[in-house]
Amino acid sequence: MGKKIRNSIEIVVEQFQNLFEKCLQTKDEHERVILVRRLVNLVGVIQFLISVQKVTPHI
């Protein structure tokens, strides 16, 4: 399961980077607010995946 979580973290971090880049490039304030909310949610997902990885025994 550890390998699955690691792959999941990589996918979420990649998504975070894409959204962050889009957030930096947009001129639309409304879109920026939505993107920042999504970024905050992704940080929560990353924190959750890391915490699960720490609890899960590595086999």
Z-matrix of the N, CA and C atoms (Angstrom, degrees):
N
C 1 1.445
C 2 1.531 1 111.46
N 3 1.318 2 117.53 1 -29.42
C 4 1.448 3 121.45 2 179.83
C 5 1.522 4 112.52 3 -57.56
N 6 1.336 5 116.30 4 -40.11
C 7 1.464 6 120.25 5 -179.32
C 8 1.528 7 110.83 6 -67.80
N 9 1.343 8 116.38 7 -38.22
C 10 1.458 9 120.70 8 177.59
C 11 1.526 10 110.83 9 -61.94
N 12 1.313 11 116.08 10 -42.99
C 13 1.466 12 120.49 11 -179.18
C 14 1.515 13 109.70 12 -65.64
N 15 1.315 14 117.32 13 -42.58
C 16 1.463 15 120.95 14 179.24
C 17 1.527 16 110.16 15 -59.49
N 18 1.340 17 116.90 16 -43.89
C 19 1.462 18 120.42 17 177.84
C 20 1.520 19 110.77 18 -63.24
N 21 1.330 20 117.00 19 -38.71
C 22 1.456 21 121.07 20 178.62
C 23 1.520 22 110.77 21 -63.75
N 24 1.318 23 116.52 22 -42.38
C 25 1.459 24 120.18 23 178.62
C 26 1.518 25 110.10 24 -61.04
N 27 1.310 26 117.31 25 -43.27
C 28 1.463 27 120.77 26 179.53
C 29 1.523 28 111.31 27 -60.89
N 30 1.325 29 116.99 28 -40.64
C 31 1.462 30 121.43 29 179.51
C 32 1.525 31 110.39 30 -65.27
N 33 1.341 32 116.26 31 -44.06
C 34 1.469 33 120.28 32 -178.66
C 35 1.528 34 110.36 33 -67.49
N 36 1.319 35 117.46 34 -40.41
C 37 1.474 36 120.18 35 178.55
C 38 1.525 37 110.07 36 -63.80
N 39 1.309 38 117.31 37 -39.96
C 40 1.467 39 120.55 38 177.72
C 41 1.529 40 110.25 39 -62.40
N 42 1.328 41 116.84 40 -43.40
C 43 1.460 42 121.04 41 177.58
C 44 1.527 43 110.60 42 -62.44
N 45 1.348 44 116.38 43 -40.96
C 46 1.461 45 121.47 44 178.00
C 47 1.524 46 110.37 45 -59.40
N 48 1.320 47 116.27 46 -46.63
C 49 1.466 48 120.41 47 -178.91
C 50 1.526 49 111.32 48 -61.85
N 51 1.338 50 116.51 49 -40.69
C 52 1.465 51 120.25 50 178.92
C 53 1.528 52 111.16 51 -63.86
N 54 1.341 53 116.46 52 -45.93
C 55 1.462 54 120.14 53 179.36
C 56 1.521 55 111.71 54 -65.14
N 57 1.324 56 116.74 55 -38.99
C 58 1.463 57 120.93 56 179.95
C 59 1.522 58 110.36 57 -62.59
N 60 1.315 59 116.16 58 -43.20
C 61 1.471 60 120.84 59 177.96
C 62 1.524 61 110.31 60 -62.53
N 63 1.328 62 116.38 61 -44.13
C 64 1.460 63 120.64 62 178.49
C 65 1.531 64 110.42 63 -62.37
N 66 1.333 65 116.68 64 -39.04
C 67 1.461 66 122.11 65 179.32
C 68 1.528 67 110.94 66 -63.30
N 69 1.314 68 116.54 67 -40.67
C 70 1.464 69 120.43 68 179.47
C 71 1.523 70 112.13 69 -68.02
N 72 1.316 71 116.79 70 -29.70
C 73 1.456 72 121.01 71 -174.27
C 74 1.527 73 114.09 72 -88.15
N 75 1.334 74 117.49 73 -23.88
C 76 1.460 75 119.71 74 -174.42
C 77 1.526 76 111.79 75 -73.97
N 78 1.305 77 114.34 76 144.84
C 79 1.468 78 121.12 77 176.20
C 80 1.539 79 110.47 78 -99.58
N 81 1.320 80 116.31 79 -15.07
C 82 1.462 81 122.83 80 -176.71
C 83 1.531 82 110.18 81 -80.76
N 84 1.331 83 116.69 82 116.28
C 85 1.466 84 121.50 83 -177.91
C 86 1.527 85 112.11 84 -63.20
N 87 1.330 86 116.96 85 -39.98
C 88 1.469 87 120.22 86 179.95
C 89 1.537 88 110.55 87 -62.64
N 90 1.314 89 116.04 88 -44.95
C 91 1.469 90 120.23 89 178.21
C 92 1.532 91 110.22 90 -63.01
N 93 1.330 92 116.75 91 -38.98
C 94 1.461 93 120.70 92 -179.73
C 95 1.536 94 110.61 93 -62.59
N 96 1.332 95 116.92 94 -41.23
C 97 1.469 96 120.88 95 178.70
C 98 1.528 97 110.28 96 -61.44
N 99 1.315 98 116.31 97 -43.90
C 100 1.468 99 120.65 98 179.15
C 101 1.523 100 110.35 99 -63.94
N 102 1.322 101 117.28 100 -43.52
C 103 1.460 102 121.05 101 -179.75
C 104 1.530 103 111.33 102 -64.50
N 105 1.328 104 117.17 103 -39.31
C 106 1.465 105 119.80 104 178.54
C 107 1.525 106 110.11 105 -64.55
N 108 1.321 107 117.44 106 -40.68
C 109 1.475 108 119.90 107 176.97
C 110 1.523 109 110.89 108 -60.92
N 111 1.320 110 116.17 109 -42.31
C 112 1.466 111 120.06 110 178.35
C 113 1.527 112 111.10 111 -64.77
N 114 1.333 113 116.54 112 -38.49
C 115 1.466 114 120.60 113 177.69
C 116 1.530 115 110.70 114 -62.60
N 117 1.331 116 115.97 115 -43.32
C 118 1.474 117 120.11 116 178.68
C 119 1.531 118 109.66 117 -61.92
N 120 1.324 119 117.07 118 -41.70
C 121 1.467 120 119.99 119 177.97
C 122 1.530 121 111.35 120 -62.34
N 123 1.319 122 116.66 121 -40.50
C 124 1.459 123 119.80 122 179.20
C 125 1.527 124 111.65 123 -66.12
N 126 1.325 125 117.44 124 -34.47
C 127 1.464 126 119.98 125 175.26
C 128 1.521 127 109.52 126 -61.11
N 129 1.323 128 116.93 127 -41.41
C 130 1.464 129 120.83 128 176.59
C 131 1.519 130 112.15 129 -61.80
N 132 1.314 131 116.80 130 -40.72
C 133 1.466 132 121.14 131 178.02
C 134 1.527 133 110.21 132 -63.67
N 135 1.317 134 116.63 133 -43.78
C 136 1.467 135 121.04 134 178.92
C 137 1.525 136 110.61 135 -61.72
N 138 1.332 137 116.55 136 -44.42
C 139 1.467 138 120.29 137 178.88
C 140 1.525 139 110.51 138 -61.64
N 141 1.323 140 117.07 139 -42.02
C 142 1.458 141 120.72 140 178.47
C 143 1.524 142 111.13 141 -62.15
N 144 1.321 143 116.99 142 -47.16
C 145 1.469 144 120.51 143 -178.70
C 146 1.522 145 111.27 144 -62.77
N 147 1.322 146 117.30 145 -37.94
C 148 1.465 147 120.37 146 177.77
C 149 1.520 148 110.33 147 -66.38
N 150 1.344 149 116.85 148 -41.88
C 151 1.465 150 119.46 149 -179.28
C 152 1.533 151 110.77 150 -66.08
N 153 1.311 152 117.27 151 -37.85
C 154 1.465 153 120.29 152 178.00
C 155 1.517 154 110.11 153 -66.79
N 156 1.321 155 116.29 154 -37.51
C 157 1.471 156 120.81 155 -179.90
C 158 1.531 157 110.15 156 -65.01
N 159 1.334 158 117.55 157 -36.99
C 160 1.468 159 120.68 158 179.82
C 161 1.506 160 111.44 159 -68.77
N 162 1.336 161 117.85 160 -34.75
C 163 1.463 162 122.62 161 -177.51
C 164 1.517 163 111.22 162 -79.38
N 165 1.330 164 116.64 163 -35.73
C 166 1.455 165 121.99 164 -176.60
C 167 1.531 166 110.44 165 -72.00
N 168 1.351 167 116.61 166 127.03
C 169 1.471 168 118.67 167 176.82
C 170 1.530 169 110.37 168 -67.09
N 171 1.309 170 116.43 169 139.20
C 172 1.471 171 121.53 170 178.74
C 173 1.517 172 108.77 171 -83.44
N 174 1.327 173 114.93 172 122.67
C 175 1.476 174 120.03 173 -178.92
C 176 1.512 175 108.99 174 -114.09
